[in-house]
Amino acid sequence: MTERMLRLFPGAPEEIALPGAYLAHRLHERGSADAPFVYASFVGSLDGRIALRDPVTGESRLPAGLVSGNDFRLFLELQAQADCLVTHGGYLRDLAAGRLDDVLQVGVQEATGELAQWRADNGLPPQPAVVVASASLEFPMPDSPARHGQRVIIATGAGAPPDRVANWRAAGYDVLTAGVGTSVEGGALVRELGSMGFRSLYLLTGPRMLDTMLRDGRLSRLYLTTAHRLLGGESFHSMLSGPELGDAGRLRLCALHYDASAPDGTGQFFAHFEPRPA
């Protein structure tokens, strides 16, 4: 992993250290219980793919060409600043099937212990809470949150199957109603989590959650890594898959950095954006 990257914007180009670059954003200080700071991150290709879908099995995968240690380091720095990680039932199903790694804890590996110390030094609890957004409420619960003392909250819509709501509550989990239909809605979810005292929410979710957060005006910042390669493929996922966003999709570039070394020497951009009201 290279230790340096080039800041292209704002200001004159300048080489800076990559480790610590996102910790310097101090996202845990930007929100409040009344207005939590909600942020998301994605990694994609130049042709807009964030994942490829197997046309036979329907299973999705993150292409190896988008994976790099530098991007993962910055992902971990974003994770370290969260009061609460918002994931979804699909991730937990993939985790149980062995298709994805468990990324629900901060600083549990020796190489990332500094991030656990950073949380302690900055007044955050050892681990963030975990929120699982799900319409169906059909997913296995991993044992890692319990092992690390993390609070787990389940969020669903008012139309969720009552028997499954009852089953999760009987198992000892808080189940929030955050939407009038079956799906979780961004505005309702942020209000509910804010009322519980959470101030910084990191979305480890996908296109549907990003869409509802933008439409409800709740997304505070979007982090985007763009790997300098074209993936192609006839079946794929992009950051959004719903109807046109209109003015809800207006974003303003806050910063742009260039990493020349990864992935595979092709290079990548690290950018972050904030919504720009119409």
Salt bridges, closest charged atoms under 4 A:
GLU14 OE1 - ARG7 NH2 2.86
GLU15 OE1 - ARG4 NE 3.60
GLU29 OE2 - ARG26 NH2 2.80
GLU29 OE2 - HIS28 NE2 3.73
ASP47 OD2 - ARG49 NE 3.67
GLU59 OE2 - ARG99 NH1 3.28
GLU77 OE2 - ARG73 NE 2.75
ASP83 OD2 - ARG199 NE 3.52
ASP94 OD1 - ARG99 NH2 2.68
GLU114 OE1 - ARG73 NH2 3.21
GLU138 OE2 - ARG164 NH2 2.77
ASP143 OD1 - ARG147 NH2 3.42
ASP174 OD2 - ARG151 NH2 2.91
ASP211 OD1 - ARG215 NE 2.70
ASP264 OD2 - ARG229 NH1 3.51
GLU274 OE2 - ARG221 NH2 2.64
GLU274 OE1 - ARG252 NH2 3.40
